[in-house]
């Protein structure tokens, strides 16, 4: 789920692949190091962090800035009324020292990503890992391997807080863009699963219609 991704990214060296190097450097050296600012909610709200999954599905990098710059105080006030709200940060400037930049996320990339998910042959859910692995092979073929059901490449970080603790400490932050994509994935996952179960109950092990979505479309 999106909140877990934010918590994991915060714990893993403030991961934001694709973010402009100067902005990332400022985030790590200043924005997340002042007192209690070094926290998951401030990281989550930093421009370029939210909407990672939606950006990647729509063929952008995780830390890409898909934002509209707000140039006046009036623009910022209007942006406060939007679902995603504005984000402001200070950017180093060669002559003026620092400039305060405020931006509001462009929501179109999230809508595009949700539409793309609907056309996928398969999408899995991390919280339903084993079931996702079995559904993948049922739909697209091949045998389930033991290694697919085991934890591999586990990173041991004894001094780092657990994801569920960080997730509960997001101070009400909701990644609306990624939640939209996550809802689309859940819908697709449940549709494919329902299709496969229905065919197996009828004694039919073929899954071509489930992969194409034709069976699901006929039932709507």
DAGI-V584526 format. One record per run of one state. SS is the DSSP state (H for helix, E for strand, L for the rest). FROM is the first residue (numbers start at 1). TO is the last residue. Records with the same first field share a line. If there is no record, write none. Layout:
SS=FROM-TO, FROM-TO
This chain:
L=1-1, 12-20, 32-34, 38-39, 46-51, 58-66, 71-72, 80-85, 94-96, 106-107, 119-125, 141-145, 150-162, 168-175, 202-207, 213-213, 219-220
H=2-11, 21-31, 35-37, 40-45, 52-57, 73-79, 108-118, 126-140, 146-149, 163-167, 176-201, 208-212, 214-218
E=67-70, 86-93, 97-105
